[in-house]
């Protein structure tokens, strides 16, 4: 039903994939406050990425673990630049493909492939748990990593199963971008100008806290979050909040950890009270 969020001001911490989230919220009538968190760049040194791609083509891995859709798209950008698209897709087609949640699956379908297995829990721990149930002894396992995360435990778990792990990190975050936007967003929450903040990744939580700490704004952030309902897309985000002494007020029903169910949960929760700009100061 359209306009379920009409008049409600929703803060989202924007990365590339939040463009779709913003559109879905706007379709429901929300006033979307977009706060760019960081920018994503190709790996500054492309040589290791190119070398990984050529190894993968020359001797395809038995298994390929895709952690993010962004990672595969960035890989494909390099693949096309060095002119080996057909060869790489053919090699990837031969591998058993494991996807960390739905986003890598969507990126695979863009190049005509499908994941053989998708994790129920879109986390590194979920990947490790899933892989523990399959035979990897003697296998070469390709592992696409993402920035700002220590992947040592996952790599160790795969190697402990007798596999040879070949990792690639195709992109980096610009962690210094948009600090001023984040500080402004914190003020908006603290001044009761936001009806809810919607979080779709644990990295957003970490970035909020890190920027607040860097600018002496942590108390202001906690004040703002105490006054603003927090909507979490799923357990990874909720666990990150909990680890920092915070909690999610709104989560999708029935373990449906996706954007549309999150929006439905927000509409149901926020609909119990009028939008703040309609209700006046409180």
Secondary structure, 3 states (H helix, E strand, C coil): CCCCCCCCEEEEEECCCHHHHHHHHHHCCCEEEEEECCEEEECCCCHHHHHHHHHHHHCCCCEEEECCHHHHHHHHHHHHHCCCHHHHHHHHHHCEEEECCHHHHHHHHCCCCCCCEECCCCCHHHHHHHHCCCCCCCCEEEEECCCCCCCHHHHHHHHCCCCEEEEECCEEEECCCCHHHHHHHHHHHHCCCCCEEEECCHHHHHHHHHHHHHCCCHHHHHHHHHHCEEEECCHHHHHHHHHCCCCCCEECHHHCCCHHHHHHHHHHHHCCCCCHHHHCCC
